[in-house]
Amino acid sequence: MTAVDLSELRQRIEAVDRQILALLAERQGIVEAVAHAKLRTASPFRDRLREDHLLGELRAAATALGLDAHQIERLYRVVLDMSVAHQEATLRSRDDVPLRVTYQGTEGSYSHLTAQRRYGERQGGALLTGHDSFAAAAAAVVDGAADLALLPIENSTAGSINETYDLLAEGHLVITGEVISAIEHCLLGLPGATVDGLRTVGSHPQGLAQCRTFFAAHPHLTPRAEIDTAGAARKVRDLGDVTVGAIASAAAASTYGLHILARGIQTAAGNATRFVEVSRHAAPVAEHELAKTSLVLALADRPGVLGEILLCFSRRGLSLTKLESRPLPHTPWQYRFYVDLLGHAASAAFAQVLVELRPLTTELRVLGTYCAATAPGTLPDPERDAAAAPGLSPDPARDAAAAPGPLPDPGRDGAP
């Protein structure tokens, strides 16, 4: 090969490099638009699951083109990091700062869907980030990495979510709001899976507990605890085993390419999960809003003191909506009580009752005053929403394949 030939080849390579750079610049412009869209719809900012899926597709495409799949993955991990850095720079350049919200779970979990419903279309947008645990989501707020955390605190079927109460007892966070989500559990499986063909079903422990009647009616199914409902759905997709199913939301089925084998498999009808919004700082409540206040207290050691405390609330016309006890750490057989009441902590009645409670308690703290939620909200359901849209309807053939036969309808339920 002559020197002229080599020079020509190098020019061709340089031309290809310029095309690659132009395409990277075009990609960066699309990424910037994605950042704005995610803020507007309160979608997770960095989607690790989607990144893993994208890298898997790129490895397969690289192999088909005769490229080194490992090196292509390394290259695209750098490209993804560049994209994230550009999105962060885009956020810093905005005049209106987005709200940073954390939650426990992955995309498609009930916590994620509730956060998306609450903060979607917020002025300035919302930046959602999922964590593996309630503690990690709360710690991000305590450390200043997030403004709010949205944590489930009780379910109308399975009861209180004790980890959230214990996090509130640490005293670093205050409740600034609550939201109630009506949640329908679905049994999910791979395309081609059937209820009779499943053997194990994974979900968050709350989800499993809320579907006891369904498991009793299908004794061949073995429940398996997972970190969250959507995580269980993701595992079904990744395992590729038609004998493994998950209990999760309809949105999780859409996210992970699964079929809905049965809907409404929870035990109780009208089931809902209550979430609390927590922050480092209290939030104002408008005068026209129905206010709720949460307290934590530990009883003085004398007979009948709990009755005296309840009488204090009654005399001041304060209505209790919840009374919950939790063991005191490192103090066997002694308890804290968590109390929810209607009313504002700054009202005269509350100020008077707090004075009266002090000699009756060894610990007394206001966890927050916030707007009371009055009714459960409905979470996204891709098939239901498509059916409701003009000119759109679910695919009957797909639905018939996804639901092989009639199943008992034990009711409704919800989980984080």
N, C-alpha and C positions, 0 to 999 in steps of 0.2 A: 504494500500500500504506500502510495507516495505521500509527501508532506502536504500536497494540495488536497488530497483525499482526506487526510486527518483533519485539516483545517475546516473543511466543509462539514465533516461529521460533528466537530465541536460546535460549529455554528448551529447545526440542527438541534443539538442537545440544548444549547442556550435558548433557542426558540421555544423548545418544549418547556424549559424551566420558566420562561416568561409566561407561558400559557398556564403552568401550574400556579404561579404566583397570582395571576389574574383570577383564576378560579378560587384560590384561597381568599382573595379579597372579596369576591362575590359571595363566598360562603360566610365570611365575617359579617357582611351586610345583612344576610338572612338571619344570622345568629342574633344580631342586634334587634331585629324585628321580633324574633322569638322571645327575647328578654322582656320587651314591652308587653307582648301578648301574655306571657306568664304572670307578670305583675298584675295585669288587668283582670285576669281570670283567677288569680290566687292559686296558681299551679306551682308544684315544687320547682325550685330554681335549678338545682343540679339533680338530675334523675340518673342515679347510678345504675338502676335496672335497665333503662333505655340505653345507656352507654355500653353496658355489657352485651346487650342484644345487638347493638350496632357493630361492636367489635367482632362478634361472632359472624355476622353477615360479611364483614370486610375480610375476615380470614378465609371464609369459603370462596369469596370472589377472587381473592388473591391467588389461592390455589388453582382455581379454574384458569387463571391467566398465566400460570407458570411462575408466579412470584413467591418469594419466601413469606409465608403467612405470619411467622413470628416477627420478622422485621417490619412488615406492614402494620401489625398491631402496635409495635413500639412507635412507629411514625405517627399513627393516628391518636395514640394516647397524648402525644405532644400537641397535635392539632386540637384535641378536645380541651386540653389545659389552656391553650391559647384562646379558645372560644369562651371558656369560663372567665378568664382574665378580662376579656373584652366586655363581657356582660357586666362584670363588676365595675369596670370603668364607666360603662354606660349609666349604671345606677348612680355612681358618684357625681356624674355630670348633671343629674336631674335637679330641678328646683324643688320639686315635691319629693320628700323622702318616703320610700315605701315602708310599710309596717312589717317588721320581721317577726314571724310566728313559727313556733316549734310545736311538734306533736309527736306522739309515739306511733310508729308504724311506717309502712311503705305506701306507695301510690295505690289507691284503691281500698285502703283500710277505712274503717268507719271514722276514725279520727281525722284522716286526711280529707274525706268527703265532707265531714262536718265543718272543718276549717275552710274548705273551698266554698261551701255554701255561705258561711258567715262573712268571709272577707272578700269574696269575689265582687268585682266592679267597685271596690273601695276607691275613693279619690286618692290618687298617689300610688295605688296598687298595694299588693301584699306579697311578701317573699316568704314562701313556706319551706320548712326544712323538717324532714322526718328523722327520728332517732330510734335506736333499738330499744330504749327503755323510757319509762316515765321519768326516772331520776335524771337521765341524760337530757331530756327535753327541758326539765325544770332547771337543771344546772346551767344550760345555755342562757336562760334568763337571768339567773343570779350572777353569772359572770359578765353580763352585758353584751353577749353575742346575739341576743334576741330581745325583742320588746315584750313579747307575750308567749305563754305556752297554753295550749288548749288540751286539757286532761279530762278523761272520763272519771266521774266520781261516784255514780251509782246507776244501776240498771233496774228497771221496774220488775224484772223477774229474778235475776241473780243477786240483787241487793248491792251493797256498797262495794266500791273498789278501794280496798284498804290502803294500798300503796299511795294513792293520791292523798288520803287523809294524813298519812304519816309524813308525807312531804310538806304539807301545810303546817303540821305541828313543829317543823324545824324553825319556823319563824322568819324565813328569808323572803317569802312571797305573800302577796295579798290577793284576794279574789276581786276581780274587776268586772266580771260578767258571767252569765251562764247561758247555755243554749241546750235545747232538748231536741234530739233527733229520733224520729220514728224509724226503726230499722228492721228490714226484712232479711232474714238469713236464707241463703240459697246453697244447695248442694251442687258443687262444681266438679266437673271431670273433663278429661281429654275428649276430643272428638272420637266417637265410637264407643266411649265408656257407657255403662248402664249401672243403675242402682244395684241390681242383683250381682253385677260383675265386680263391684268395688269390694275391697277387703279392709282397707284402713282409710280413715278420714281425719285430716288434720285441721286445726283451728286454734285460735287463742283460747286459753282455758275458760274464759267467760263465755265464748261462743259455744264451746262444748257443753258447759253446764246449762246453758239456755236451750239446748236441743235434746234434753234427756228423753223426752217422750219419743222423739224420732228414733233415737238409738234403741230404745226399748222395743219399738215396733220393727226394727231391723237388726236383730241380734248378731247377724253375720258381720256387721261393721264394727271395727275396733277404733275408738277415738284416740287421737294422738295430739298432744299439746304442742303448739308452735308459738313463736314469738308474737305473731299477730295474724289476723284473718287473711289479709292480702299476702303476707309472707307465705302462708300455707298454700294459697293459690299459685304463687310463683313457684313453689317447690313442686307442685303437681306438673306444671309446664316443664320444668327443668328435668324432672325424673323421667318423663315420657312413659310412665307405667299406667295402663288403663285400670289397674286395680286400686290405684291411689286417688282419693278425692279430697276435697276441701270444703269447709263451710266458710262462706265469705259473702261479699256483696255482689249484686248484679254488675256493678261497675268493675269489680275485680275480674269477673269473667271476661268482660270486654277487654280489659287491660292486658290480660295474660293469654288471650286466645282460647279460653275454655268454654265448654258448653254448660248451660244450666240444666241439671238433671232433675231438680225439684226446687220449688219456691215455697217460702213460708214454712220452713220445717221447724221453727222454734216452738216452744211449748205453750207460751202464753199469748193470747190475743192482745192487741193494743200495746205491744211492748215498745219501750223507748229507753234511750240512754241519755243521761244528763251529763253535760260537760261543763267544767268551770274554766274560765279564762283567768290566768294568774299573771301578775306582774310584780315588779319591785316597788311600784308606787300605786297608791289608790287613785281611782278615777271618779270624777264627779257624776252624780245622778241628777237628772233634771227633775224639777219639782212635780211635773205632771206624770212622771214615770212611777210605776209600782216598785218600791224599793224592797230589797231583801238584805238582811244582815246575817253573817255567819260568825259564830263565836266558838272558841275552844276554852274549856274550863276543867279543872280538877277539883274534886270535892274535899272540903274540910272533913277531918276524921271524927264524925259524930253522928249518932243515929238520926234518921229522918231528914238529913240535910238536902237530899235531892228533892224531896217534897217541898221543902221551904223555898228552894230555888224556883220550882215550877209555879208556886204561889206568887212569887215576886213578878214573874212574867204575866200571870193572870191579872193581878191587881192593876198593872199598868196597861192592860188592854193589848198586850203584845201576843200575836198568834204564832205558835210554833208550827213549822212545817216539817221539821225533822229533828230527831234526837238520836244520836249514835254514840256508842261507847267503843273505845279502843284501849288495849292494855298500855300502861306506862312502860317504856323500855327500862329494863334492869330493875323493875319493881314489881315482883310477882303479885297478882291478884289486886292490883290497884289500876284505876282506869282514868282516862281523859274522856270528857263528853264533848261531842261536836253538836252544836245547836244552830238550826236555821230558823229565823223569825222574819215575819213581814214587818217592815219598818226601817227607818234610817237611823244609823248609829248616832247621828248628830241631833236627833229629835229630843225634846224634853223628856219624854217617857223613857227613852233608852238611857239617857244620861242618869236619870233617877234610879233605874233598875241596876245599872252598873255599880253605882254607889252601894246599893243594898246587897249586891252579890259579893262584894269584896270580902267581908268577914265570913262568908259561907264557902269560900274557895281558897285553894292554895295556888292556883294558876287561873288567870282570866285574861283573855286576849281577844280583841276583835280581829277576825280574819278578813273582813272586808264588807263594804256595803256596795250593792250593785243592782242593776235593773233585773227584776225577776222575769224569767221566761214564762209565758202564759200558755203556750201550746207547742207540741212537737212539730218540727219541720220535716219535710220529706227530702231524702237524699237522692242524688242522681241515679237513674236506672236507664241504661242506654236503650234497651228494647222498649220499655214503657214510654220513654220520651220520644223515640222514633215513631211509635204507633200513634202518639198524640199529635205529631206534626202533620200539617196538611200534605197530602200526596205521598206519605211514607207509611209503611206498615212492616211488621216483622215478617221474616221469611217463613211461611207455614211448613215447608218441607224441612227446613233446619230445625224448627221448633218441634216437629214430630219426632225427628231423630234424637233431639236432646232430651225429650221427656218420653221414655219408652212406655209408660203406662200410668194409670191413676195411682196416686199415693195418698195416704192420710194427710190431712192438713191440721197439724197439731196447734197452729196459732202463729203468733209473731213474737220476735225477740230482738235483742241487739247486743253488741259487744264492741269493745274498742278495736 
